[in-house]
Amino acid sequence: MKSLQDNCGVFALYSDTECVHDIFQGLDFLQHRGQEYCGISTFDGNIRQVTHYGKAANTFKYEELEYLKGTWGIGHVSLWERQPARWQSQLGEIAVAFSGNVSNADELIDDMKGRGKAFFKGYNIEIIAKIIMEEQNVVAGICALSKKVKGAYSLIVLSGEGIYAARDIYGFRPLVLGRGPGRYSVASESRAIQNLDMELVRDVLPGEVVLINDKGFQTLAQLDSPRRAHCAFEWAYTASLDSIIDGASVQQARNRLGASLAQRDMDEGGLEADMVAAVPMSGVGHALGYHKRSKINYQEVFLYNRYADRSYTQSNQLAREKMAKRKLSVLHYAVRGKRIILCDDSIVRGTQILHKVRDLKKSGAKEIHVRIACPPLMYPCDFGISTRSYEELAARGYIKTGNITSMEQLSDLEARIANEIGADSVKYNSLDSFVAALGIPVEDLCLKCWDGLDPTL
Ligand code: SF4
C-alpha cells in the first residue's frame, strides 16, 4: 500500500452551548487546507457524526447540523481522507481526526495484522486510532504514537471526557488553542479561532497532550521533544495570510520574503519595471513585501475566481491544471505594454507559472520577471505535504543530485527555469535569505524540501 499523504486541517470546540454551528464555521475558515472531504463529530452522551465529499459550505445540510447535537465536538477538512473516524473500544466511544501523515504505515499495518488486528481500509487515521485504542487510556494512547508513528501529526480526539489535542514531538504541523466566553477551542490555524471571536491563547507545544473541557485547558502529558521542526512551507504557502503560527505572523513572514526578493534585485543592479503583481492568492503577501521595499507600484493583473478551488490541493495533475485555468483571468488593460514583476510562493512542477506567464504575454505584457519566495524545491516531503516526487520538481530537471551550494549555481538554474516558462527572468530567495525572512530560528524549522535533511534523524 502506498503511504497516503495528506494536507488537512482540524478544528474542535468545547462550549457551554450547542457547538456545531461554530465547528462548521471553523472548518470553513480552514477550508484552504484541503477541499476533498470534510466532517464533524459531536458528543451528546454518544458520538454523532456526519462526513462529506466536498467542501463544508457546499455539503452540510441544515438538517445534518441540527442532528449534530452536543456542546463539544471536532471537525476536519482534508485532501485525502474522510475524517473524523469514530470507534468503539476499551476506551469507550471516541472520534479521531488528524492533520499529517504516517510515513511508516505499511510497517505498522503489518505489525498490527501480525497481532490479529483487522483493517477496514488502511487509511492513516485507522492506524492512528488503533494505536491509541490499544492503550488503557487516551493519553497513554497518544503518547504511544510518538514511539510508533513516523511522520507528522496534529491530532484531536473526541470523547466523553472532552477533547484531547496533541502535536507530534517535532511540531511539524501547527495547532493552536483559543478561548472566548464559555468556549475553548483548538485549531490548525489561529484564523479559525480569531474569526469566531475568540482569542488566541497559545500554540500546543511539540509533544504536548492537552485535555479541553469545562475546566479549560489541562496539559496531561509533555513528551520530550528532541528538537522542533515546524514546516517552513506553512509561512510561505500553506497557512492563511491572517494566521499566526508558532508565534510568527504569516503575513509578516510573506512580506519579508517579498522584501528579500526586492533587496536582491536592488543589490544586483536594480530592475526597471512598471508594476509588482501577485499570483493570487498565495503570492499576495510576497508581492506586497516586494512593493514596499522596491517602491514599485503594486497592481493586480489577475482576477481571482473565488468560486474555483485552490489548485494545489486538487488531488491529481489534470484536476490541478483545469482548476488553475478556472481560477485566474487576466486583467488585460492593466498589463498591456507593461513590464511586470510577478511574485509567487513557489515553483513545484512549473506548469502553473508557465501558464500565467503565457497568459500575461498573450494579453500584451512587455516583460515578465518572476520572483519566487521559496528557494527551488529539491526534495519531496516525507511529512504529508502534497504528493511530490523528485520527477515532479522542476528544479530537479536541471540539478539531478545534491543541493544548490552557490549563488552562481542558483543563477544558472534561474536562467534555465526562465527559459522553460517563457519569463524574461526568474529569481528565487536563496535558502539563507528564506530562513532569515521567516524570522524563526533555523534549528526550529523543517527545511527538508530544500536541504534534504530529515529533522527526525
Ligand atoms: S519536507 Fe518540506 S513540506 Fe514537508 S514538512 Fe518539511 S518543509 Fe514542510
Residues whose N, C-alpha, C, O or C-beta is under 5 A from the ligand:
A	BS01	SF4	C231 A232 F233 P380 C381 D382 F383 I385 C446 L447 K448 C449
